[in-house]
Amino acid sequence: MQDRQRKIGISAKAYKCNVANEEEVKKTVEDVLKDYGKIDILVNNAAVIVWNRLHIHSSIWQRT
């Protein structure tokens, strides 16, 4: 992926962050700003893994 980015002249990086942890979110934002100076695009992609998908309580469904 990095070779491809260099070939077309872009820079991109993924950051792993637990969005339920406010301190981790703050640290991730600080890291991004340190690396790039600003945030141009933000993709919020979070998920909850539910093992028994056939019998799921509505409160768990709302978290996914």
The 8 nearest C-alpha neighbors of each residue, nearest first, counted from 0:
[[1, 3, 2, 4, 5, 11, 12, 6],
 [0, 2, 4, 3, 5, 10, 11, 6],
 [3, 1, 5, 4, 0, 6, 7, 8],
 [2, 4, 0, 6, 1, 5, 7, 8],
 [3, 5, 1, 9, 2, 6, 7, 8],
 [4, 6, 8, 2, 3, 7, 9, 1],
 [7, 5, 3, 4, 8, 2, 9, 1],
 [6, 8, 4, 5, 9, 3, 2, 10],
 [9, 7, 5, 6, 4, 10, 3, 2],
 [10, 8, 4, 7, 5, 11, 6, 3],
 [9, 11, 4, 8, 12, 5, 1, 7],
 [12, 10, 9, 13, 4, 1, 0, 35],
 [11, 13, 14, 10, 31, 1, 34, 35],
 [14, 12, 15, 11, 31, 16, 42, 41],
 [13, 15, 16, 12, 27, 31, 30, 28],
 [16, 14, 13, 17, 27, 18, 23, 24],
 [15, 17, 18, 23, 24, 14, 27, 20],
 [16, 18, 19, 20, 23, 24, 15, 21],
 [17, 19, 20, 16, 24, 21, 23, 45],
 [18, 20, 17, 21, 24, 23, 16, 22],
 [21, 19, 23, 18, 22, 17, 24, 16],
 [22, 20, 24, 23, 19, 25, 18, 17],
 [23, 21, 25, 24, 20, 26, 27, 19],
 [22, 24, 26, 20, 21, 25, 27, 16],
 [23, 25, 21, 27, 22, 26, 18, 28],
 [24, 26, 22, 28, 23, 27, 29, 21],
 [27, 25, 29, 23, 24, 28, 22, 30],
 [26, 28, 30, 24, 29, 25, 23, 31],
 [29, 27, 31, 25, 30, 26, 32, 24],
 [28, 30, 26, 32, 27, 31, 33, 25],
 [31, 29, 27, 33, 28, 32, 34, 26],
 [32, 30, 34, 28, 33, 29, 35, 27],
 [31, 33, 36, 29, 35, 37, 34, 30],
 [32, 34, 30, 31, 36, 35, 29, 37],
 [35, 33, 31, 32, 30, 36, 37, 29],
 [36, 34, 32, 37, 33, 31, 38, 30],
 [35, 37, 32, 33, 34, 38, 31, 29],
 [38, 36, 32, 35, 39, 31, 33, 34],
 [37, 39, 40, 41, 32, 36, 31, 35],
 [40, 38, 37, 41, 35, 36, 42, 31],
 [41, 39, 38, 42, 37, 43, 11, 12],
 [40, 42, 43, 39, 38, 44, 13, 14],
 [43, 41, 44, 40, 45, 13, 39, 14],
 [44, 42, 41, 45, 18, 40, 46, 16],
 [43, 45, 42, 46, 41, 18, 16, 15],
 [46, 44, 43, 47, 18, 63, 17, 16],
 [47, 45, 63, 48, 44, 62, 49, 43],
 [46, 48, 63, 49, 62, 45, 59, 60],
 [47, 49, 50, 46, 63, 51, 52, 62],
 [50, 48, 51, 52, 47, 55, 59, 63],
 [49, 51, 52, 48, 53, 55, 54, 47],
 [52, 50, 53, 49, 54, 55, 48, 56],
 [53, 51, 54, 55, 50, 49, 48, 60],
 [52, 54, 51, 55, 50, 56, 49, 60],
 [55, 53, 52, 51, 56, 50, 57, 49],
 [54, 56, 52, 53, 57, 59, 51, 60],
 [55, 57, 59, 58, 60, 54, 61, 52],
 [56, 58, 60, 59, 61, 55, 62, 54],
 [59, 57, 61, 60, 56, 62, 55, 63],
 [58, 60, 62, 61, 57, 56, 55, 63],
 [59, 61, 57, 58, 62, 63, 56, 55],
 [60, 62, 58, 59, 63, 57, 56, 47],
 [63, 61, 59, 60, 47, 58, 46, 57],
 [62, 47, 60, 61, 46, 59, 48, 45]]
